[in-house]
Amino acid sequence: MAQAGKGKLNFRCPSCFMRDIDMDMFYDPDKKEYYCLRCQYRGSEEDVLEKNEMARFRYGAIAKRFTDFEI
């Protein structure tokens, strides 16, 4: 079995990140896809970026302080 290697950039696993687990993904140059060692998620770079953008949208207001709760 080949050694796992980091890709060009450190991508977070979108499946683990949705469960508040910060896991880096590894890159398989033969299959040209990223994969997670923890949850067996695998996908292309476009798929990973799309799912990470969805997580950014979900947690977009994490640093914002809400003081007005009126509707």
N, C-alpha and C positions, 0 to 999 in steps of 0.2 A: 504494500500500500504506500502511496506517495505521501510525502510530508505535506502538511497543510502550510500554506503560506498566505501572508496578508496580501491584499490587493493593492492597487495603486493608491486608493484612499481607504481610510477606516470607515466602513459603513456599519451602522448599528443594525442588528437583526430586527425587522419590524414586528415580527411575531412576539419575540421576547420583550421588546420595548413597550408594546401595548400592555404587557403584564408587569411593567415597572422593573424589568431586568435589563441591565445594560450589557449586552453581549456584542462583541465585534464579530463581523463576518469574515470568512476566509474566501479566497478566490481560487478556483480551479481553472488554470489556463487551457487545459485540454477540452473541457466542456464549455468554457467561456461563461461560467456562472459563479455566483456567490453562494455560500452555504454556511449554515450555523451548526456548530458542534453540539449545542445544547438541545435544540428542538427539531432538528432535521429540516428546517426551512431552507429552500433553495430557489434561486431565481436569477434572472438576468439583471444587469446593472439598471436598466430602465425600470424594471419591476420593483427593485429595491428602492430606487429613488422615489417612485410613485407612492409606495406604501409609507416611506419615511415622511413624505410631504403630508400624507393623511394624518400621521401622528403629530406633526407640527401644527396642523390645523386644529386637531383635537385639544392639544395642550397649549394653544396660542396665547391664552390669557393667564398662564401660570405665574408670571411675574407681576401681573397687574393687581393692585389692591382695590377691592370693591368696598365702597363705604355707603353708597346709596342703593337701597334695596326696594325702593318704591317702583311700582309698575306703571 
